[in-house]
Amino acid sequence: IELALYRSGIISKMNFGYPSKYGWSNSARTDKGVHAAAQVCSLKGEMIFHHKDDLVDDEPGQLDAMRLKVNSYLPSDIRV
C-alpha cells in the first residue's frame, strides 16, 4: 500500500519508507482462528490533486480521482 501511495504522489520520495513521518495506523487481529478479510488502515497525509484533465475543482471529485490513482497501483484484491 505504501508503494502505491508513493507511486501516486501522495507520499513524497523523502518520506517513502519512513511511515513515522506521516500519520499511518492500521487494524490487526491476532486472535486464533480469525481471518484477515476486510482489514482496514488509514493514512493522514497531504491532499494531492489527481485528475487527467486537471479540471476537477470539487472535493468529492478530487478524492475520487485520488482513490482511482492509488487503486491503479494496487493488486485487484486491495482497494482504497
Backbone as CSV, one residue per row, in Angstrom:
resi,resn,N_x,N_y,N_z,CA_x,CA_y,CA_z,C_x,C_y,C_z
1,ILE,0.838,-1.185,0.000,0.000,0.000,0.000,0.883,1.249,0.000
2,GLU,1.941,1.226,0.792,2.824,2.391,0.825,3.427,2.670,-0.549
3,LEU,3.811,1.630,-1.262,4.381,1.811,-2.600,3.356,2.431,-3.555
4,ALA,2.116,1.982,-3.489,1.062,2.558,-4.339,0.842,4.030,-4.000
5,LEU,0.861,4.369,-2.717,0.711,5.765,-2.309,1.887,6.606,-2.801
6,TYR,3.081,6.043,-2.755,4.273,6.741,-3.259,4.183,6.943,-4.775
7,ARG,3.853,5.879,-5.498,3.750,5.975,-6.962,2.652,6.944,-7.391
8,SER,1.634,7.106,-6.550,0.544,8.037,-6.838,0.903,9.474,-6.507
9,GLY,2.022,9.663,-5.849,2.450,11.009,-5.485,1.922,11.490,-4.149
10,ILE,1.292,10.623,-3.393,0.730,11.013,-2.104,1.801,11.007,-1.021
11,ILE,2.728,10.085,-1.105,3.870,10.062,-0.193,5.082,10.546,-0.981
12,SER,5.800,11.516,-0.438,6.961,12.069,-1.134,8.141,11.097,-1.110
13,LYS,9.086,11.306,-2.004,10.294,10.478,-2.068,11.047,10.547,-0.740
14,MET,11.061,11.724,-0.125,11.767,11.921,1.140,11.121,11.113,2.272
15,ASN,9.814,10.927,2.223,9.108,10.217,3.291,8.879,8.742,3.015
16,PHE,9.054,8.311,1.765,8.817,6.911,1.403,9.761,6.004,2.190
17,GLY,9.186,4.991,2.819,9.977,4.057,3.613,10.090,4.453,5.076
18,TYR,9.524,5.586,5.421,9.565,6.082,6.800,8.148,6.401,7.274
19,PRO,7.332,5.385,7.567,5.942,5.632,7.930,5.768,6.489,9.185
20,SER,6.807,6.640,9.976,6.698,7.513,11.144,6.644,8.987,10.739
21,LYS,6.972,9.298,9.482,6.956,10.683,9.003,5.571,11.142,8.556
22,TYR,4.618,10.245,8.465,3.249,10.609,8.132,2.324,9.815,9.043
23,GLY,1.080,10.246,9.150,0.141,9.591,10.050,-0.369,8.287,9.466
24,TRP,0.036,7.174,10.016,-0.311,5.853,9.499,-0.824,5.009,10.658
25,SER,-1.964,4.385,10.482,-2.454,3.453,11.504,-3.155,2.295,10.813
26,ASN,-3.209,1.178,11.501,-3.842,0.003,10.915,-4.557,-0.794,11.991
27,SER,-5.455,-1.631,11.554,-6.110,-2.553,12.477,-5.456,-3.914,12.297
28,ALA,-5.462,-4.691,13.329,-4.850,-6.015,13.240,-5.585,-6.962,14.181
29,ARG,-5.678,-8.196,13.769,-6.284,-9.226,14.604,-5.258,-10.323,14.807
30,THR,-5.076,-10.706,16.035,-4.150,-11.799,16.340,-4.855,-12.955,17.034
31,ASP,-6.181,-12.863,17.139,-6.935,-13.937,17.786,-6.822,-15.225,16.973
32,LYS,-6.723,-16.332,17.659,-6.641,-17.628,16.998,-7.922,-17.895,16.203
33,GLY,-7.767,-18.291,14.953,-8.896,-18.643,14.108,-9.581,-17.463,13.433
34,VAL,-9.057,-16.272,13.581,-9.659,-15.088,12.963,-9.010,-14.865,11.600
35,HIS,-9.830,-14.629,10.581,-9.285,-14.403,9.242,-8.937,-12.932,9.045
36,ALA,-8.255,-12.625,7.968,-7.775,-11.264,7.702,-8.633,-10.513,6.687
37,ALA,-9.839,-10.971,6.421,-10.706,-10.280,5.459,-11.123,-8.923,6.008
38,ALA,-11.205,-7.955,5.119,-11.689,-6.611,5.436,-10.828,-5.891,6.472
39,GLN,-9.531,-6.032,6.388,-8.633,-5.285,7.256,-8.622,-3.830,6.817
40,VAL,-8.414,-2.931,7.741,-8.508,-1.500,7.482,-7.234,-0.807,7.931
41,CYS,-6.821,0.196,7.164,-5.726,1.058,7.586,-6.092,2.480,7.194
42,SER,-5.413,3.433,7.806,-5.678,4.826,7.465,-4.365,5.582,7.361
43,LEU,-4.385,6.628,6.569,-3.213,7.468,6.352,-3.645,8.917,6.469
44,LYS,-2.928,9.666,7.254,-3.160,11.103,7.331,-2.015,11.751,6.569
45,GLY,-2.356,12.337,5.430,-1.330,12.935,4.582,-1.864,14.142,3.848
46,GLU,-1.044,14.698,3.005,-1.417,15.876,2.239,-2.288,15.485,1.056
47,MET,-3.328,16.258,0.809,-4.211,16.024,-0.337,-3.490,16.442,-1.610
48,ILE,-3.300,15.513,-2.508,-2.628,15.771,-3.784,-3.690,15.756,-4.881
49,PHE,-3.673,16.756,-5.741,-4.640,16.861,-6.834,-4.327,15.822,-7.900
50,HIS,-5.295,14.974,-8.230,-5.138,13.951,-9.265,-6.336,13.974,-10.198
51,HIS,-6.117,14.299,-11.421,-7.167,14.181,-12.433,-6.531,14.342,-13.792
52,LYS,-6.993,13.555,-14.744,-6.358,13.566,-16.060,-6.436,14.914,-16.758
53,ASP,-7.527,15.684,-16.562,-7.589,16.987,-17.232,-7.296,18.152,-16.318
54,ASP,-7.033,17.876,-15.045,-6.810,18.929,-14.052,-7.996,19.882,-13.977
55,LEU,-9.210,19.389,-14.212,-10.387,20.246,-14.188,-11.322,19.954,-13.013
56,VAL,-10.982,18.974,-12.198,-11.835,18.654,-11.065,-11.560,19.676,-9.977
57,ASP,-12.570,20.501,-9.658,-12.360,21.511,-8.630,-13.240,21.292,-7.411
58,ASP,-14.000,20.202,-7.394,-14.814,19.903,-6.225,-14.122,18.819,-5.401
59,GLU,-14.270,18.902,-4.090,-13.591,17.966,-3.194,-13.968,16.513,-3.450
60,PRO,-15.257,16.158,-3.604,-15.573,14.746,-3.879,-14.916,14.244,-5.166
61,GLY,-14.873,15.069,-6.200,-14.226,14.666,-7.444,-12.727,14.473,-7.277
62,GLN,-12.091,15.331,-6.487,-10.656,15.200,-6.228,-10.367,13.936,-5.435
63,LEU,-11.193,13.661,-4.430,-10.996,12.453,-3.627,-11.180,11.198,-4.467
64,ASP,-12.183,11.201,-5.351,-12.419,10.044,-6.206,-11.263,9.845,-7.186
65,ALA,-10.752,10.943,-7.768,-9.619,10.844,-8.687,-8.382,10.320,-7.967
66,MET,-8.160,10.774,-6.736,-7.019,10.306,-5.953,-7.168,8.817,-5.637
67,ARG,-8.372,8.408,-5.256,-8.638,6.999,-4.956,-8.378,6.120,-6.168
68,LEU,-8.857,6.541,-7.340,-8.637,5.769,-8.569,-7.157,5.679,-8.909
69,LYS,-6.422,6.761,-8.699,-4.979,6.769,-8.977,-4.260,5.754,-8.090
70,VAL,-4.560,5.758,-6.796,-3.937,4.799,-5.874,-4.319,3.382,-6.260
71,ASN,-5.603,3.131,-6.541,-6.053,1.792,-6.904,-5.375,1.266,-8.164
72,SER,-4.962,2.159,-9.061,-4.296,1.712,-10.287,-2.938,1.077,-9.999
73,TYR,-2.375,1.331,-8.825,-1.081,0.765,-8.433,-1.209,-0.388,-7.439
74,LEU,-2.439,-0.755,-7.085,-2.660,-1.831,-6.118,-3.125,-3.104,-6.814
75,PRO,-2.845,-4.263,-6.208,-3.411,-5.507,-6.745,-4.934,-5.453,-6.643
76,SER,-5.620,-6.230,-7.446,-7.085,-6.158,-7.518,-7.789,-6.538,-6.226
77,ASP,-7.118,-7.250,-5.325,-7.769,-7.647,-4.069,-7.549,-6.634,-2.946
78,ILE,-6.872,-5.521,-3.247,-6.692,-4.441,-2.282,-7.239,-3.172,-2.918
79,ARG,-8.169,-2.509,-2.243,-8.831,-1.323,-2.781,-8.855,-0.212,-1.752
80,VAL,-8.833,1.005,-2.267,-8.992,2.211,-1.451,-10.404,2.708,-1.656
